[in-house]
Amino acid sequence: MVASIRPTVDAFADGLHQIGQYRDAADSLARKVLGICAQKLDDREKEGRRRALGEISGAPTSKEDFGHVLRSLSKLER
């Protein structure tokens, strides 16, 4: 009786071990993906703040914006 149960118990233990390994691999991959996503969101947020503050190179400064507005208004009066 014991001899016939031993392969079943071994197979069960092996299955549990494989499930544990799969879970560890999935946790590791999930941590990497979430880390990449968090970094991308952080970069996007920083970029949005820079755009809102006009800090991106090539973006017009507030003086340049004001000049464009005044030129446009002067054309309206003509």
C-alpha positions as CSV (number, residue, x, y, z in Angstrom):
1,M,0.0,0.0,0.0
2,V,2.8,2.4,0.9
3,A,4.7,1.6,-2.2
4,S,1.7,2.6,-4.4
5,I,1.1,5.9,-2.6
6,R,4.8,7.0,-2.8
7,P,4.7,7.9,-6.6
8,T,1.5,9.8,-6.1
9,V,2.9,11.8,-3.2
10,D,6.1,12.5,-5.1
11,A,4.0,13.8,-8.1
12,F,1.9,15.9,-5.8
13,A,5.0,17.4,-4.2
14,D,6.6,18.1,-7.6
15,G,3.4,19.8,-8.8
16,L,3.4,22.1,-5.7
17,H,7.0,22.9,-6.3
18,Q,6.3,23.8,-10.0
19,I,3.4,26.0,-8.9
20,G,5.7,27.8,-6.5
21,Q,8.3,28.4,-9.2
22,Y,5.7,29.6,-11.6
23,R,4.4,32.0,-9.0
24,D,7.8,33.3,-8.2
25,A,8.5,33.9,-11.9
26,A,5.2,35.7,-12.4
27,D,5.8,37.9,-9.3
28,S,9.3,38.8,-10.6
29,L,7.9,39.7,-14.1
30,A,5.0,41.7,-12.6
31,R,7.5,43.7,-10.4
32,K,9.5,44.5,-13.5
33,V,6.5,45.5,-15.6
34,L,5.0,47.7,-12.8
35,G,8.4,49.3,-12.3
36,I,8.6,50.2,-16.0
37,C,5.1,51.5,-16.0
38,A,5.7,53.6,-12.8
39,Q,8.8,55.1,-14.4
40,K,6.9,55.9,-17.7
41,L,4.1,57.6,-15.7
42,D,6.6,59.6,-13.7
43,D,8.4,60.7,-16.9
44,R,5.1,61.6,-18.5
45,E,4.1,63.7,-15.4
46,K,7.4,65.5,-15.4
47,E,7.1,66.2,-19.1
48,G,3.6,67.6,-18.6
49,R,4.8,69.9,-15.8
50,R,7.6,71.1,-18.0
51,R,5.2,71.8,-20.8
52,A,2.8,73.6,-18.4
53,L,5.7,75.8,-17.2
54,G,7.0,76.4,-20.7
55,E,10.4,74.9,-19.9
56,I,10.7,72.9,-23.1
57,S,13.3,74.2,-25.5
58,G,11.8,75.8,-28.5
59,A,8.6,76.6,-26.6
60,P,7.8,80.3,-26.7
61,T,8.5,82.2,-23.5
62,S,5.8,84.4,-22.0
63,K,7.4,87.5,-23.6
64,E,7.2,85.8,-27.0
65,D,3.6,84.8,-26.4
66,F,2.7,88.3,-25.4
67,G,4.3,89.7,-28.5
68,H,2.2,87.3,-30.7
69,V,-0.9,88.4,-28.9
70,L,-0.1,92.1,-29.4
71,R,0.7,91.6,-33.1
72,S,-2.6,89.7,-33.6
73,L,-4.5,92.5,-31.9
74,S,-2.9,95.2,-34.0
75,K,-3.9,93.3,-37.2
76,L,-7.5,93.3,-35.9
77,E,-7.7,97.0,-35.7
78,R,-6.6,97.5,-39.3
